[in-house]
Amino acid sequence: MPSACHTCRRRRVKCDFRAPKCDRCEKSGVECLGYGKLITWVQGVASRGKMMGKSFESSSTPPVSRSTEMRIHVQRALMDPFLQDLSSEARHYLNHFYSRVWEDLVIYHLPMQTWNPCSELYWRSQTCPAMFHVIMAMAAYHRYNLITSKERAQSILVDALQWKQGALVRFQTMLSRVQPTTCVQVLVCSMLLANFDLLESGRDTWQLHLDSAVRLISLMGPSIRSLAGRPENGGNLFDQWVISSILIQSIFGSTFSPSVGHHHLSTLNDPTVRVLDSLVFAEGNHFLSCPAELASCIVLAFQTQEDSQTPSRDACQELYESVQQFDPAAWATAMQCWTPVNDYPERLHIGSAYKTAVVLYLSRMLPNFSPGGCTPERQTGLVQAVIGHISQVPPSSALFKSTIWSSFVAGAEATDPHHREWVAAHLDAISAQIPWNTTVTATEALREVWRRVDLPLAEPRSAPRNWIQEFRRLKVAVFPA
């Protein structure tokens, strides 16, 4: 009879003997140590020779960085038969994805943590050619964006586009043979293709992939319970990560969509989708780090607008109260259970900025949302509040990337030139740190909206232009995150 994995033996539980890692460990959220010989290192005890029996204290050498950890991890993995047939250049791309691109998709990139979706993604991509090709395409384009001299980087760009073309061809084959057992693979590929488009330009095509993924999630019906359920209720961690990433990105991508309606998001009203569970899962380590309560309010606002072009005052009042009930301090405290470092101050400012930005956004989306109306003084005060909170999150913080959407909304609402300049400089700083062209495209769209809202009104007594409507008139789906 085969021996149980090392983890199950230590926990004294029954192992299911699945390879290369057992499902029981995965569902429990613990690292499966596998079935082979387990090598441990205990304070450098020598086992033979003149130093036998002597031990040495731990070295004072500082811990390696996250990127170094992942590079070591991938280099060790080069013994994997999957990688032996890859060229040296392909291995470099693969290493770049898991050591650098991945850092942009999460708040904390900890390769050696108990459970890490990138490790699961690596294993799954070995049996899914479309997934592997889009991972390589993202790595190549990310490297291309990092190089300032584009003439020297043309070969990398060619690599990226060739990998992307290969991914699309293989993805098309997947779609023609989609089955319940391959739905998650399709969702992963859709999510990664959307992220490639955000790397490349952040214009339009990313929305097609996310919309299709949300529709597939809704079509999966009751089976979504086993995928999107909480881990303690039998949900699969990797599947939960995939679904939560798609839903949160689709929600925020829709906030500046040129479409007046958001029909694909109306499917989130289906109780079988359990959208709140997914949003709670995402708020901890997804790069957006948006509180689930506030993201749910945005979904509810879309549904309210879908039901009626002029929502009732009572419906808007109820939504307004839901936003106001959110407590950033309580949320930041709750997040400390899931973060590897104490980031309470930054989380507090992130949560506060999101809360105020959601009020700004919904006050322009729903005419009856704000009880006091959208007076210039009130709106300017809210813009100042968002900027004040965001300015407390330094560029060195892992949560710096989580300030994009809030700052973008504040910038769209801003009429003061100083506020606009601050937001533009902030977005430029993020673009310099995170080489995704979607932020550049969104900033260009923001400047165009400023130009439009500043145009003289045809009638002096006309209401000021609504910047959400101006974004929709651009007919370009930007992703300001």
MITOR-789009 format. One record per residue (C-alpha): residue in three letters; z, y, x. Coordinates in steps of 0.2 Angstrom, whole numbers, plus 5000, padded with zeros to 4 digits. Each point is the difference from the previous one (the first is absolute). Example, Ala and Ser with C-alpha at 12.3 -4.5 7.8 and 13.67 -1.06 7.14 Angstrom:
2
ala503949785062 ser499750175006 
***
This chain:
481
met500050005000 pro499550175007 ser501550115006 ala500450164990 cys499650175008 his501350075011 thr500550144987 cys500349884986 arg501049885011 arg501150155005 arg500250054982 arg500349824995 val498750014986 lys498649894995 cys498450045009 asp498249984992 phe499249965017 arg498650124997 ala499050065016 pro500050115010 lys501550074990 cys500949934985 asp499950084983 arg501949994998 cys500350125015 glu498750124994 lys500750014982 ser501750025007 gly499450155011 val500649925016 glu499049965016 cys499449825001 leu500249945018 gly498849864998 tyr500149825005 gly499649995018 lys501250015015 leu501250154998 ile500350095016 thr501650115001 trp500650115013 val501950025001 gln500650145012 gly498949935014 val501049845004 ala499249905014 ser499749824997 arg499649945017 gly500050055019 lys501450095009 met500350124986 met500349864987 gly501350044988 lys500150195004 ser499550134987 phe499550185001 glu500450154989 ser498750074989 ser498850125009 ser500250194997 thr498150014998 pro499650114985 pro499349904985 val498149994999 ser499050114988 arg499349944984 ser498350015006 thr500549905016 glu500849874989 met498549984990 arg498949995016 ile501149865007 his499949914983 val498150015000 gln499849955018 arg501149854997 ala498949964985 leu498549995011 met500449825003 asp499649984981 pro498449904999 phe499450134987 leu499950135014 gln499349895014 asp498250034994 leu500150194998 ser499350115013 ser501250115011 glu499450154990 ala500349924983 arg501849965006 his500350185005 tyr499550054982 leu501149874993 asn501550065011 his499650184995 phe500149974982 tyr501749915000 ser500750125013 arg499350174995 val499150004983 trp501449914992 glu501350135005 asp499050124989 leu500149894984 val501949985001 ile501650115003 tyr500749885013 his499049885010 leu501249865006 pro499049855005 met501549895004 gln500950044983 thr500549854989 trp498450034989 asn498550105004 pro498450014990 cys498950035015 ser500549835007 glu499649914983 leu498350105000 tyr499649945017 trp500249824995 arg499050024983 ser498650095009 gln499649845010 thr499449914984 cys499250154992 pro498550075009 ala499850164989 met501850045004 phe499849985018 his498450105001 val500850154991 ile501549995011 met498950025015 ala499050144992 met501650104997 ala500649975018 ala498350065007 tyr499950154989 his501850055004 arg499649995018 tyr498450104997 asn501050144992 leu501350015014 ile498650045013 thr499650185001 ser498349985009 lys499049924986 glu498549985011 arg501049885011 ala500649914985 gln498349954992 ser500249825004 ile501749994992 leu499250084984 val498649885000 asp501349855001 ala501050084986 leu498550014988 gln499449835005 trp501749924996 lys500050104984 gln498349934995 gly500549835004 ala501650024989 leu499050064985 val498749865001 arg501449875001 phe501050094986 gln498549994989 thr500049825002 met501949994996 leu499750094984 ser498749884995 arg501249865001 val501650084995 gln501349884993 pro501950014996 thr500449935017 thr499050135009 cys500550164990 val501350065013 gln498649985014 val498950114989 leu501450134998 val500450015018 cys498150025005 ser499950144986 met501550095007 leu499449995018 leu498350064996 ala500750154990 asn501150035016 phe498449995011 asp499250134989 leu501550115002 leu499849995019 glu498250034999 ser499950164988 gly501249994985 arg498650034988 asp499749914984 thr499749825006 trp501849965003 gln500350034981 leu498749864995 his501049875010 leu501750054993 asp499450024982 ser499249825001 ala501649935008 val501150084986 arg498849934987 leu500249825008 ile501950025000 ser499950034981 leu498849864997 met501249885009 gly501150024984 pro501649905000 ser499749925017 ile500450175007 arg501949964997 ser500049875013 leu499150125012 ala500850164997 gly501749944996 arg501550045010 pro500349885015 glu501649944993 asn499149954984 gly498849905009 gly498750135004 asn499049985016 leu500450145013 phe498250025006 asp499250004983 gln501350134995 trp499650115015 val498149994996 ile500250044981 ser501350145003 ser498950085014 ile498550004988 leu500950074985 ile500950145010 gln498450055009 ser499050004983 ile501350114991 phe500050135014 gly498149995002 ser499750034982 thr501050175000 phe498550095007 ser498649894993 pro498550094993 ser500249894984 val500950084986 gly500649834994 his500849865010 his499549854990 his500549885013 leu501750065001 ser500349984982 thr500049815004 leu501750035008 asn500850024983 asp499849824998 pro501849935002 thr499449845010 val499550115014 arg501850065003 val499450155009 leu501850075003 asp500449855010 ser498550035011 leu500450185002 val501849965005 phe499349885013 ala498850135007 glu501350155001 gly500949925015 asn498649985013 his498350054993 phe499450165009 leu500150104984 ser501949964998 cys499950074983 pro501649974989 ala499549874986 glu500750114986 leu498950145004 ala498449895003 ser500449934983 cys500150174992 ile498250045007 val499449844992 leu500850054983 ala499250175001 phe498349925002 gln500349894985 thr500650154990 gln498550095004 glu498949854996 asp500849994983 ser499750184996 gln499150145008 thr501450124994 pro501649905001 ser501450054989 arg501450115006 asp501349864997 ala499049885011 cys499950125014 gln501850054998 glu500549825002 leu499049985015 tyr500750165008 glu501849934997 ser499549845008 val499450095016 gln501650115000 gln501149854999 phe499449945016 asp501450025014 pro499350015017 ala501749985009 ala500449844990 trp498249945004 ala500250045019 thr501649915000 ala499349844992 met498650005012 gln501249975015 cys500249824995 trp498249975004 thr499750115015 pro500349955019 val500750175004 asn501050134992 asp498750124992 tyr501050074986 pro499750185004 glu498149985001 arg500049894984 leu501050134991 his498750135004 ile498549894996 gly500849954983 ser500350194996 ala498350055005 tyr499249864990 lys501150054985 thr499550195001 ala498149965003 val500049884985 val500650144989 leu498750125007 tyr498649874998 leu500549954982 ser500250184995 arg498250035003 met499449834993 leu501050014984 pro500050174991 asn501749984992 phe500949925014 ser501150145007 pro501250074987 gly500050175008 gly498150015003 cys499050025016 thr500550185004 pro499550065018 glu501750025005 arg500649834995 gln498549915008 thr500250105016 gly501849955001 leu499549824998 val498750015014 gln501350085011 ala501249854996 val498749875005 ile499650095016 gly501950025004 his500349814998 ile498449945009 ser500450125015 gln501649905003 val499049845004 pro499550025018 pro498449935007 ser500949875010 ser500749924984 ala499349844993 leu500050094983 phe498950145006 lys498549924992 ser500949994984 thr499950194998 ile498150014997 trp499949994981 ser501450124996 ser499450135013 phe498249984992 val500750044983 ala501050145006 gly498550075009 ala498949984984 glu501350104990 ala500250135013 thr499350184998 asp501050085015 pro498950005016 his501549955011 his500449854989 arg498249955001 glu499950025019 trp501649905002 val499349854989 ala498350005010 ala500950005017 his501149864994 leu498549894994 asp499250045016 ala501549945010 ile500049844990 ser498149975003 ala500350025019 gln501449874999 ile499249884988 pro498149995003 trp499549964982 asn498550114994 thr500750004982 thr501250145005 val498650105007 thr499049984985 ala501450044988 thr500450165010 glu498250064999 ala500049974981 leu501650104999 arg499350155009 glu498549994988 val501250004985 trp500950155007 arg498350095001 arg499649954982 val501750054992 asp499950175009 leu498450054993 pro500150144987 leu500249944982 ala498550044988 glu501350074988 pro501550105007 arg501149934987 ser499549825003 ala501349875005 pro500049965019 arg498949865006 asn500849835000 trp499949925017 ile500049824993 gln498550054990 glu499250085016 phe500349845010 arg499149904986 arg498550115000 leu499849975018 lys499449824995 val500849935016 ala501449874999 val501250065014 phe501549915005 pro501350125006 ala501249875008 
***
